[in-house]
Amino acid sequence: MYKAASQHQLHEKATVAQWSAQGEPIVVVKGDITEVMAVVLSCQDAGLPCYVVRDAGRTQVEAGSVTAVAIGPAPEMTINRITGSLKLL
């Protein structure tokens, strides 16, 4: 996540540095594929860095299946506006 965030062209380096200095906190939420892809689109619309994780297919999950989305770093309130309807995992 750090690498993706630090390379995001619209992301301020100060935000990444602050997130790193705070111990790179994360929050995990869950949703079905429709909810997850809606979150991805909302992040893209808002200019937030996000990374879609797709399974390699080496286990029971089909190759290419979306298994997670990493968002941020960004201000907590900004992320909560997009993910606030999802349940914590």
TAPELIN-V163392 format. One record per pair of residues at least 6 apart in sequence whose ideal C-beta (glycine too) atoms are under 7 Angstrom apart, sorted by the first residue. I is the first residue (numbers start at 1). GAP is how many residues later the second one is. D is the distance in Angstrom with one decimal. If there is no record, write none. Layout:
BEGIN
[[I GAP D] [I GAP D]]
END
This chain:
BEGIN
[[1 50 6.7] [1 69 4.7] [2 18 6.8] [2 22 6.6] [4 45 6.3] [4 47 4.5] [4 66 6.8] [5 6 6.1] [5 11 5.2] [5 44 5.1] [5 67 6.7] [5 68 5.5] [6 10 5.1] [8 41 3.7] [10 37 4.8] [11 38 5.2] [15 58 5.6] [15 59 6.7] [16 57 5.9] [19 54 3.4] [28 60 7.0] [28 61 4.3] [29 54 5.4] [29 57 3.9] [29 58 6.3] [29 59 5.7] [29 60 6.0] [30 56 6.4] [30 57 5.7] [30 59 4.5] [31 55 4.6] [33 33 6.2] [35 51 6.3] [36 30 6.1] [36 33 5.7] [39 30 6.2] [39 43 5.7] [39 44 6.0] [40 10 5.8] [40 12 6.0] [40 29 5.7] [42 40 4.6] [43 7 4.0] [43 28 5.6] [43 39 6.1] [44 6 7.0] [46 36 6.8] [48 23 6.0] [48 24 6.6] [48 26 5.2] [48 30 6.8] [49 23 6.5] [50 19 5.8] [50 20 6.5] [50 21 4.7] [51 18 6.9] [51 19 4.4] [52 14 5.8] [52 17 5.4] [53 14 5.3] [53 15 4.1] [53 16 6.8] [53 17 6.9] [54 10 5.3] [54 11 6.5] [54 12 5.9] [54 13 6.9] [55 6 4.3] [55 7 7.0] [55 8 6.3] [55 9 6.8] [55 10 4.6] [55 12 4.9] [56 7 6.3] [57 6 2.5] [57 7 6.9] [61 6 6.5] [71 8 5.7] [72 7 5.7]]
END
